[in-house]
Amino acid sequence: MVSKNIILFICFVLLTASSATAATLDVGQGQPYTTIQSAIDAAKTGDTILVNEGTYNENPRIKTNGISIMGKNRETTIIEGRKTSSGMRIDEVNNVVISEFTIKNSGGGGQEDAGVAIYKGNGNTVSNLIITGNSVGISIYQGSNNNIVSGNIVESNSGYGINLYASNDNKIFNNNIKNNKIGIYAYTSKTNSIYSNNLIDNKDQAYDSTGLNSWDFDKMGNYWSDYKGTGEYVITLGGKNAKDNFPQARAFSVKSEPIPTPIAQKDAGKSTPGFTVVVSIISLIALGIFKRIE
């Protein structure tokens, strides 16, 4: 016979879970968290980390799914990488959002080290950043799929502006990629969509080892500063068939991208309707059991 206490405990746990809310964690001088990393370590899925203006001499590593890390102003909220490791690393987690920072001076010995590195992560969003003076701007590395990179200024990095390594089905659009050694480097990667970007004065504009990535979308290609205006733009470095079928004659105006809300935060403070029904049914069953016990 099931005891009343056990039934009451189950109902309590379910009801508590249904009303859980997402938290906002504030970072900066005089805030509850003085480093970005300490807020990341405390965050749970659905939480948002808001980082106040200032320079943060650290290399945050994210190992929690579904959190958002937002700077107050990308011009004045700065992550200084100190030439050590990645400026910010999404490490084998999914659905993370990073937005509104300047990230500079990252580096290190790892092949994937970058201003922002995504390592074995899926469904992440990297938007509205200034990424400059790093060994690599953004690295999407080793089976990192279905990520979005948009609204960023990626310039004056000593290696690649954006590195796609063994990663597929990512979307790279609405970025200004300028004065890097290679603007976009795609190695053993395929079915990535790369469009509506400005590739300006990179030593080499692009590399595509497979020729299986799409360099235009819905008749919208990229702006290439060395394009001569004679049909398609052929990417000469890498495999065959790498080309932009619809290169643009003028540079795009790179705009800030709207930022998705973490799934757990959309209904913060509200119970899910379906979940509420389940809890109600369980409660009715519990009442029936109580009567039998009595």
C-alpha positions in Angstrom: 0.0 0.0 0.0 1.4 3.4 -1.0 1.6 5.8 2.0 0.0 9.2 2.1 3.4 10.8 2.7 5.0 9.4 -0.5 2.0 10.5 -2.6 2.1 14.0 -1.1 5.9 14.2 -1.8 5.5 13.3 -5.5 2.8 15.9 -6.0 4.9 18.5 -4.2 7.9 17.8 -6.5 5.8 18.0 -9.6 4.1 21.2 -8.7 7.4 22.8 -7.7 9.0 21.9 -11.0 6.0 23.3 -13.0 6.5 26.7 -11.5 10.3 27.0 -11.8 11.6 30.3 -13.1 14.7 31.3 -15.0 17.1 33.7 -13.3 19.1 36.7 -14.4 22.7 36.9 -13.1 24.3 40.3 -13.1 28.1 40.7 -13.6 30.3 43.7 -12.9 31.7 45.9 -10.3 29.3 46.0 -7.3 27.2 43.2 -8.8 26.5 39.8 -7.3 29.2 38.3 -9.7 32.4 40.1 -10.4 33.6 37.7 -13.1 31.8 36.2 -16.1 33.1 32.8 -15.3 31.6 32.8 -11.8 28.2 33.7 -13.2 28.5 30.9 -15.8 29.4 28.4 -13.1 26.3 29.4 -11.2 23.9 29.5 -14.1 21.3 26.9 -15.0 19.6 26.1 -18.2 17.3 29.0 -19.2 19.2 31.6 -17.2 20.6 34.9 -18.7 23.9 36.4 -17.7 24.0 40.2 -18.1 27.5 41.7 -18.1 28.0 45.3 -17.3 30.5 47.6 -19.1 34.1 47.1 -18.4 37.2 45.0 -19.3 37.2 41.4 -18.2 40.6 39.8 -18.1 39.4 36.2 -18.4 38.7 33.3 -20.7 35.2 32.1 -19.9 34.3 28.5 -20.6 30.6 27.5 -21.0 29.6 24.0 -20.0 25.9 24.5 -19.3 23.2 24.0 -22.0 20.8 26.8 -22.9 22.1 29.9 -21.2 22.5 33.4 -22.6 25.5 35.6 -22.0 24.8 39.2 -22.9 27.1 42.3 -22.8 25.5 45.7 -22.0 27.3 47.4 -24.9 29.5 45.6 -27.4 31.8 48.7 -27.8 32.5 48.9 -24.0 31.9 45.4 -22.7 35.3 43.8 -23.4 36.8 40.4 -22.9 40.6 40.6 -23.0 41.9 37.1 -23.8 45.5 37.9 -22.8 46.8 35.6 -25.6 45.7 32.6 -23.5 43.2 30.1 -24.8 39.9 31.2 -26.4 38.3 34.5 -25.5 35.0 32.5 -24.8 34.5 28.8 -25.4 31.3 26.9 -25.8 32.5 23.5 -24.7 30.3 20.5 -25.7 27.0 22.2 -24.9 24.0 23.3 -27.0 21.6 26.3 -27.4 23.9 28.9 -25.9 23.7 32.5 -26.9 26.6 35.0 -26.8 26.0 38.6 -27.8 27.2 42.2 -27.4 30.9 42.0 -26.5 34.2 43.0 -27.9 36.5 40.0 -27.8 40.2 40.5 -28.4 43.7 39.2 -28.0 42.8 35.5 -27.6 45.2 32.8 -28.6 46.9 29.7 -27.4 48.2 26.4 -28.6 44.9 24.6 -29.5 43.8 24.4 -33.1 40.3 25.5 -32.1 41.3 28.5 -30.0 39.6 31.7 -31.2 37.9 34.8 -30.0 34.8 32.6 -29.8 35.2 28.8 -30.0 32.4 26.3 -30.4 33.6 22.8 -29.7 31.3 19.9 -30.3 28.3 22.2 -29.7 25.0 22.4 -31.6 22.3 25.1 -32.0 24.3 27.9 -30.5 24.1 31.6 -31.5 27.0 34.0 -31.8 25.8 37.4 -32.7 26.5 41.2 -32.5 30.1 40.9 -31.5 33.3 42.8 -32.3 36.1 40.2 -32.7 39.5 41.6 -33.4 43.2 40.9 -32.8 42.8 37.2 -32.1 44.6 34.2 -33.6 41.3 33.2 -35.1 38.0 35.2 -34.9 35.4 32.5 -34.6 36.1 28.7 -34.6 33.3 26.2 -35.2 35.1 23.0 -34.5 34.8 19.2 -34.5 31.2 18.2 -35.2 29.6 21.5 -34.2 26.4 21.7 -36.3 23.4 23.9 -36.8 25.0 27.0 -35.2 24.3 30.6 -36.2 26.9 33.3 -36.6 25.4 36.7 -37.6 25.7 40.4 -37.0 29.4 40.3 -36.1 32.4 42.4 -37.0 35.3 40.0 -37.5 38.4 41.8 -38.5 42.2 42.0 -38.1 42.7 38.5 -36.8 46.1 37.0 -37.6 44.7 33.7 -38.9 41.2 32.9 -40.1 38.3 35.2 -39.6 35.8 32.3 -39.3 37.0 28.7 -39.1 34.7 25.8 -40.0 36.4 22.5 -39.1 34.6 19.2 -39.6 31.2 20.9 -38.9 28.1 21.0 -41.0 24.7 22.8 -41.5 25.8 26.0 -39.8 24.5 29.4 -41.0 26.9 32.3 -41.4 25.3 35.5 -42.6 25.2 39.3 -42.0 28.9 39.5 -40.9 31.7 42.0 -41.8 34.8 39.9 -42.3 37.8 42.1 -43.0 41.6 42.1 -43.0 42.1 38.6 -41.8 44.6 36.1 -43.2 41.8 34.0 -44.7 38.2 35.4 -44.4 36.3 32.1 -44.1 38.2 28.8 -43.9 36.0 25.6 -44.4 37.9 22.3 -43.9 36.2 18.9 -44.2 32.9 20.7 -43.7 29.8 20.6 -45.9 26.2 21.9 -46.3 27.0 25.1 -44.4 25.1 28.2 -45.6 27.3 31.3 -46.1 25.6 34.4 -47.5 25.0 38.1 -47.1 28.5 38.6 -45.6 31.1 41.2 -46.5 34.5 39.7 -47.3 36.8 42.7 -47.5 40.6 42.8 -48.1 41.4 39.5 -46.5 44.7 38.1 -47.7 42.7 35.2 -49.1 38.9 35.7 -49.1 37.9 32.0 -48.6 38.9 28.4 -48.6 36.6 25.4 -49.1 38.2 22.0 -49.1 35.1 20.1 -50.1 33.3 22.4 -52.4 30.1 21.2 -50.7 29.1 24.4 -48.9 26.6 26.9 -50.2 28.0 30.4 -50.7 24.7 31.9 -51.5 21.1 31.5 -50.4 17.8 32.4 -52.3 19.8 34.3 -54.9 21.6 36.3 -52.3 25.4 35.8 -52.2 28.2 37.7 -50.5 30.1 40.9 -51.2 33.7 40.2 -52.2 36.0 43.2 -52.3 38.0 41.6 -55.2 35.0 40.7 -57.3 35.3 42.1 -60.8 31.6 41.9 -61.7 31.7 39.1 -64.3 29.2 36.5 -63.2 29.8 34.0 -60.4 32.6 34.3 -57.9 34.8 31.3 -57.9 36.6 30.3 -54.7 39.9 29.1 -56.1 41.4 27.7 -52.9 40.2 24.2 -51.9 38.0 21.7 -53.7 36.1 22.1 -57.0 32.7 23.7 -57.4 33.1 26.2 -54.5 31.5 29.3 -55.8 29.1 32.1 -55.1 26.5 32.1 -57.8 25.1 35.6 -56.8 28.0 37.8 -55.7 26.9 41.3 -54.7 28.2 44.5 -56.3 27.9 46.5 -53.1 28.8 45.8 -49.5 25.9 45.0 -47.1 25.1 47.2 -44.1 25.7 44.7 -41.2 22.8 45.0 -38.8 22.3 43.8 -35.2 20.5 40.6 -35.0 17.5 39.9 -32.7 18.5 37.5 -30.0 16.5 34.3 -29.3 15.1 33.8 -25.8 16.2 30.6 -24.1 13.4 28.0 -24.2 13.3 27.7 -20.4 13.0 31.5 -20.0 10.0 32.1 -22.4 7.5 30.7 -19.8 9.4 31.9 -16.7 7.1 32.1 -13.8 4.3 30.2 -15.5 3.4 26.6 -15.4 3.2 24.7 -18.7 -0.5 24.0 -19.5 0.1 20.3 -20.4 2.2 19.8 -17.3 -0.6 21.4 -15.2 -3.1 18.9 -16.6 -0.8 16.0 -15.7 -0.4 17.3 -12.1 -4.2 17.7 -11.8 -4.8 14.1 -12.9 -2.1 12.8 -10.5 -3.8 14.8 -7.7 -7.2 13.3 -8.4 -5.6 9.8 -8.4 -4.0 10.7 -5.1 -7.3 11.7 -3.6 -8.8 8.4 -4.7 -5.9 6.5 -3.1 -6.3 8.5 0.1 -10.0 7.4 0.4 -9.0 3.8 0.0 -6.3 4.1 2.6 -8.8 5.7 5.0 
